Amino acid sequence: MSGNICWTWTTSLLHLLYFGLLHAKLTGVLDDCFCDVESIDVFNNFKVYPLIRKLTARDFFRYYKVNLKRPCPFWVDEGHCAIKDCHVEPCPESKIPVGIKSGNYNKYSKAVNTDLSDLTECEQAQNLGAINSTLSNQSKEAFADWARHDDAQDHFCELDDETSPDAEYVDLMLNPERYTGYKGPSAWRVWNSIYEENCFKPRSVYRPLNPLAPVRALGLVPGDDDGEAFYNWLEGLCLEKRVFYRLISGLHSSINIHLCAEYLLEEGWGKTVWGPNMQEFRRRFDPAEAKGEGTRRLKNLYFLYLIELRALSKVAPYFDRAFVNLYTGNMREDTSTKELLLQILNETKAFPMHFDESSMFAGHKIEAKTLKEEFRLHFKNISRIMDCVGCSKCRLWGKLQTQGLGTALKILFSEKEIKNLPENTPSKGFQLTRQEIVALLNGFSRLATSIKELHNFRTLLEEHR
């Protein structure tokens, strides 16, 4: 009996100590910007999170077309994970809203943007098949220019070919991001390739707690495993390269929070329970267990949130134009969805402490252009590494969130093109595909969810004090 009391007291003390450490360190102004953690918490949890969750449940945003069968371009594919929770259930063609299946032209055609919900599938197909006859020659030329520009545009991501027979629609609501059991060397190899080969890091500098670093693989712990050498190197980089690392670290942290928050807690006959796993959360983010890395990782999550928040505020004029519709074929829902999106974008514009992207790539013109291209190609390479993830569900959400961040970067560095958008016609200077729009908003929703889940973990830890 006394042993149980002692164990309970010790566990409570550990919870108390961890809760205090987390609160003491995860606070204040973030690096490389002028925003603080507390302002983001309040803005996200009370203003943005409820709206973005509602938006991503709408038909336009819940169906994402993706190719999960592309081979890994960097090493021999070890085959897909056999764990049942790794499986992704594609959406049957009959379940996909007809306006989404019909392609990009429809969202810009007022003539077909009528309520199709009461028509038969055959009648819908006839209506949508006749769309080109409603377009003026000027509009057709604009669309042709737009398509040509899109093919040649410098993307930050390797985009899936949506016309490929292997590309399928996935209902994101039915395939939620959660812990699947995918872990170990295969997962480490993906993240190791991202950090070691694409984050501008020399091989002589080791990331703290890297399980594949030579010294750790041999069971030896280097003297500077607290990361002092790594962070001295990082702080010596130019702003752009520091930002790049923090974005990737923030994305990694966000994904880890999702896995901790949606963890398989219990499985039995007809009963599966998913929920927060505090032990897993502590393992990844506890300032003691992660040797100080946990707080840095979480601050990078907040930094990534700021970057994508800034992108949403900058892209608002693109969606403000009356002819841009989030088209699914259901006029009432499409109108409501766009109104909700504009409400979210207006909230992002009102945020007072945005990241200032004008400080990036601001040096000598030729050097800045070279650095920007290097930045873009490194990120594009990371998007290709997502095809090496062995778990299908992890690959799905990895591809979506990477494309969401890539789209945000594309927006941030297209300020001039966005300012010059024509009011009533598509632009060949800047445009977004439906796939990019869906990834952008769902990717940001994942970050908003991470920050909300972080608040939930704090509450759970406080309750266990």
PyMOL commands that set and color helices and strands:
alter all, ss='L'
color gray80, all
select helices_A, chain A and resi 2-25+37-55+59-62+84-86+93-95+98-101+104-108+121-129+131-134+137-152+185-198+214-217+228-235+239-261+278-285+293-320+331-350+357-359+365-388+392-412+415-419+434-463
alter helices_A, ss='H'
color red, helices_A
select strands_A, chain A and resi 63-67+167-171+263-268+271-275
alter strands_A, ss='S'
color yellow, strands_A
deselect
rebuild
show_as cartoon
